[in-house]
Structures are given as C-alpha cells and as structure tokens.
C-alpha cells in the first residue's frame, strides 16, 4: 500500500470513529441540550417544584390579561404546545415581538397549583420573513390569523392572496 | 523564476516538485484576482443598498430584519470557511500539499473574523427581537464553539518552532472540528432552541418573500466573493513570501 493511501485510510478511520463518539455523546446528553421544555413535557414529567425551568410554547389566543398590583402590571397568559397549556405570570417588560400566537420562552418556576411564575420572557420568532403587505393580504384572505399561530407555508402565499 | 536555474540541480528538482502547483496557482490567481474583487464590490454595493434601503420591512420585526442581510451571509460563510479549512487540512495531512497549509493559514484568521461578526450581528439582532443578547441554546453555543475552533487553529499554527509541526497540529484540529458543522446546521431541528429553524430548505419553498430573498442573494454573493478575493490575495502574498524566504534565507 502506498504511504498516501495508508494515510488516507488512517485519517478516514479515525474520523469515522470520532464521528461515532460524537453521535453517542450528543444522544446521551440530548435531554440537556434542549433549551426549553414544552408544557405537555412539564405536566407529564414534573420536575422538583421550585427549580428554575425554561418553558417554551405558543401564547394561547385570547388568554392574555393584565392585572395591576401596586401600579405594576402583571401579564397573565397561557403557553401551549397544542396538547397542554400552562398559566404564566410575569411582572416586567415583555419583548416587542410578544403577542398572542407568538412562540415564547418563559424562564421561571412552576408552583404546586401549576402556575408558572416567570422571571424573564423571551420571544421566539419563526423562520418566516414577509413584508407587511403580504401579511395583511394573508390576513384579509381569512385563512390566517396571527393570534392562532405561525403563517401558512410560503408556497401557498400566492394563490391564497389572489382575489377570487 | 529565473533563480531556479542558478540553484544547484538537486535543489532545482526539489523546487519544481514542491512549488509546481503554487506556481500554477499564482498565475491563475493573479489572472482572476481583479475580476473576483470587482464583482464582489459590485454585488456588495447593490446588495447592501437594496437590503438596507429598498427591501420591505418585516411584518412583525420591522426594520430590525435588515440585520439579516449581514448576519445570514456571515453565518453561512463562517461554516463554509471552516469547511474549506477542513478540506485544506485533509489535503495537507494525506497529500502533504504545501499550498494547502498556506491556504489554511490564510483562511483561519478571515474565518475567525467572519464568525465573530456573525455572533456580534446575531447578538445585536437578538436583543430587540428575542429580548436577550445571548442564550446558551444549541445553535448559539455551537457557533461559539466554531469561533473557538478558528482561534485554536490560528494559535496551533504558530505554536511550534518547527512550522511543519504547526501545520500538522492545526490540520488535525481542523479535521476534528469539522463535526461542529453538522451540529450547527441541524441544532435547530434536533433540539428545542431559541434560534428559529432554517428559512431555506431543499424540499420546501423558502419561507421568505422574494422581495427579501433577492437582496439577500446579492449580499451573500458579495460577501462570498469578497471572502474568496481576500483569501486569494493573502495566499498569493504568502506564496511569494515563502519563495523569498527560501531564496534569500534558505529556510
């Protein structure tokens, strides 16, 4: 075997075994690599009460209310993944993108009444980028309301916004 | 290359073997250099002006979406640059190609700057949109790892008195680090992350209005050609420097 061929096989072999090692490590730590947990995961696999968790999901339509305590507004809303919903209370400034139908991540603790008290709320925007006119046209077509979730598939935009 | 004829025969054959390809590269690179540079500038000027001034604002992100025209090309080039670095490492380790070592040495610092810009623009975008500068989710963390891989490559390359040892160590690191690239790409699909999944895919229509895709393509072409132009320029200088050292200092 030529030395170059030998080197090629040594490198390919070590890279393959290294790849297997990485796959094993990543799959072993997979549960620690998720940044947030969905409401149904939290309800089905409850963690110790009082530990800080990150809860992720969509703000349920028509669930957002504000309550005033000592002049500071507290936002109350439900976060859902379609299977379960958890009530979240948050006192503070919400990010600009926060609205009903938006995906958010709340960082805080879950109490024994299954009410999540957030110390921080992050907005998670989806991968869709469109100008205001397209969004308005989609809304006018009546087939999409931002309150109920992310916009429809981009391939459908054209025939959805065309006048009938 | 008039000097080759004046050096001893053994030296001369060594030279031809060792620098044959760099010589072809030099000739080729000097021919395309100005074309690549000029088209990079044209694409960049059109793309940046189009993206920053004329493309529509996003329906929910507003004008902040324009950071995308810098952030997305930087993110793609950070990974692409590292892929090129790993390809050079493979050529260097298996075929001991001297040009590959020099190219890896030039791609490294430029790639590190691009990755830093990707992280900085991402952070500037994250604050107004997500509400935070930084989170330790899988996407952001794996890109930070990529930045440190670039830095490690640069450091290793210059860590040895024997330059060949440095090239070898850096090449091994570059190959080991290449596994970070699929992790970056698929992190948003494999795990829940704050970063949104990819807008572009092979099987679906891009989830982006065409009026935003075109300026983005121009910006990407501009930055990509600019990256190639910079590497070409640096690599030509590195080859010439190496030749000069060889002839004047016998290194």
Interface residues (C-beta under 8 A of the other chain):
Chain A: X4 X7 X8 X11 X15 X18 X19 X22 X26 X30 X33 X34 X35 X36 X37 X38 X56 X94 X95 X96 X97 X105 X120 X121 X122 X123 X124 X125 X126 X127 X128 X129 X130 X131 X132 X133 X134 X135 X136 X146 X151 X153 X154 X155 X157
Chain B: X56 X57 X58 X59 X60 X61 X65 X68 X90 X93 X94 X95 X128 X129 X130 X131 X132 X135 X136 X137 X138 X175 X176 X179 X183 X190 X191 X192 X193 X194 X196 X197 X198 X199 X204 X205 X206 X207 X208 X209 X211 X212
